[in-house]
């Protein structure tokens, strides 16, 4: 299984479980991602992506997206795309 660094968490809204991710590569709904940091280490499928509160299916490099996450995450954690 290969992984590619595609983004970094810039903010986390704990009450709604949404992370803001600054993307360095393309990400789409249904992609498998690995979230990693000092205290964070889990994988999940991307269930929804938003830009300015609008649902989208594909986000491109340079976008700042809202990403629903399954577990607590921290600013500075990294997002990797998992390639099976």
C-alpha positions in Angstrom: 0.0 0.0 0.0 1.5 3.3 -1.1 0.7 6.7 0.5 1.2 10.2 -0.9 1.1 13.4 1.2 -1.7 15.5 -0.1 -2.5 18.0 2.6 -2.2 19.5 6.0 -4.9 20.2 8.7 -5.1 24.0 9.3 -8.1 24.0 11.6 -10.4 21.6 13.4 -14.0 22.2 14.4 -14.5 19.6 17.2 -18.3 20.1 17.7 -19.1 19.2 14.1 -16.1 16.9 13.4 -14.9 18.8 10.5 -11.2 19.5 9.6 -10.0 22.3 7.2 -7.4 20.8 4.9 -5.0 22.8 2.7 -4.6 20.5 -0.3 -1.3 19.9 -2.2 -2.9 17.4 -4.6 -6.3 16.3 -5.9 -8.8 14.6 -3.6 -12.2 13.2 -4.4 -15.2 11.7 -2.5 -14.7 7.9 -1.9 -10.8 8.2 -1.8 -9.2 6.4 1.1 -7.0 8.7 3.3 -4.6 8.3 6.2 -4.6 11.0 8.8 -1.3 11.2 10.8 0.1 13.3 13.5 1.8 13.2 17.0 -1.4 11.7 18.6 -3.4 10.9 15.4 -3.2 7.8 13.2 -6.3 6.5 11.4 -7.6 5.8 8.0 -11.1 6.6 6.6 -13.0 7.0 3.3 -13.8 10.5 2.3 -17.5 10.8 2.7 -18.0 14.5 1.9 -15.9 17.5 0.8 -17.0 21.1 1.0 -15.7 24.5 -0.2 -17.5 27.6 1.2 -20.3 25.3 2.6 -21.0 23.8 -0.9 -20.7 20.1 -1.4 -18.3 19.1 -4.2 -17.0 15.7 -5.4 -13.5 16.7 -6.4 -11.1 19.2 -4.9 -7.9 20.3 -6.6 -4.4 21.3 -5.5 -4.4 24.6 -3.7 -8.0 24.3 -2.4 -8.9 24.7 1.3 -11.6 22.2 2.0 -13.9 21.2 4.8 -13.5 17.4 5.4 -15.7 15.4 7.7 -13.5 13.2 9.9 -14.3 10.1 12.0 -12.0 10.9 14.9 -10.4 13.9 16.7 -7.7 15.5 14.7 -5.2 18.4 15.4 -3.9 21.3 13.5 -0.7 20.4 11.7 -1.6 16.8 11.2 -1.0 15.5 7.7 -3.4 13.9 5.2 -2.1 11.1 3.0 -3.9 9.5 0.0 -3.8 5.7 0.3 -3.2 3.9 -3.0 -4.1 0.2 -2.8 
